[in-house]
Amino acid sequence: MEKAALRTHFLTLRRALSADAVRDRSAAIADQFFQTFFGSSPSVSCVHVFLPIARQNEVNTWPIVHRIWQDFPSVRLVVSITEPGTGLLTHTPLTPETPLIQNRWGIPEPASASATVSPTELDLVLVPLLIFDQSGHRVGYGGGYYDRFLAECRSDCARVGLSLFEPVTTIDDITDTDISLTACLSPQRLYTF
């Protein structure tokens, strides 16, 4: 299937999930995230995380954020501020003291950038998506923000999608500007590409 059809289909499926289903699937993803990337000690020192749009039933990343703050205080968390006029993201640290606002799409983000973080500083990026395929390609909301951002990261930066659903076989209309994932976590398992 092509991205537009997949986007419509999985937006509908995701919106139909109950709050309990989103909570349970998000918890399973968070458990796998820590087992895979943190184990007994973190293998990363700087993690970019997206904050969920609750009304879109996105994967709830707050359990990951809170556990990193509590159990792995040496790990820096980074989030983005969306710049709608430019199509770009500005990256800034996320701490328990960071004041958040909702942007025009309902994404929680820092009220301002206390400091900026270069994409080259990131060891791991948690990537939002609607669905992914068995080759590591993803369908997002279609704005291209994350593809432009991921293109600026180091080649060894882990690009880890978080998906409430298992993969489709293939996404048919991949382009040269689509940046693939290195891994994806679903409620059932870790996929690596």
HELIX and SHEET records of a PDB file:
HELIX    1   1 LYS A    3  ARG A   15  1                                  13    
HELIX    2   2 ALA A   19  PHE A   37  1                                  19    
HELIX    3   3 ALA A   54  GLN A   56  5                                   3    
HELIX    4   4 TRP A   62  ASP A   71  1                                  10    
HELIX    5   5 PRO A  119  GLU A  121  5                                   3    
HELIX    6   6 TYR A  145  ALA A  151  1                                   7    
SHEET    1   A 7 LEU A  88  PRO A  93  0                                        
SHEET    2   A 7 ARG A  76  GLU A  83 -1                                        
SHEET    3   A 7 CYS A  46  HIS A  48  1                                        
SHEET    4   A 7 LEU A 124  VAL A 127  1                                        
SHEET    5   A 7 ALA A 158  LEU A 162  1                                        
SHEET    6   A 7 ALA A 183  LEU A 185  1                                        
SHEET    7   A 7 LEU A 190  THR A 192 -1                                        
SHEET    1   B 2 LEU A 100  GLN A 102  0                                        
SHEET    2   B 2 PRO A 108  PRO A 110 -1                                        
SHEET    1   C 2 ILE A 131  PHE A 132  0                                        
SHEET    2   C 2 ARG A 138  VAL A 139 -1                                        
END                                                                             
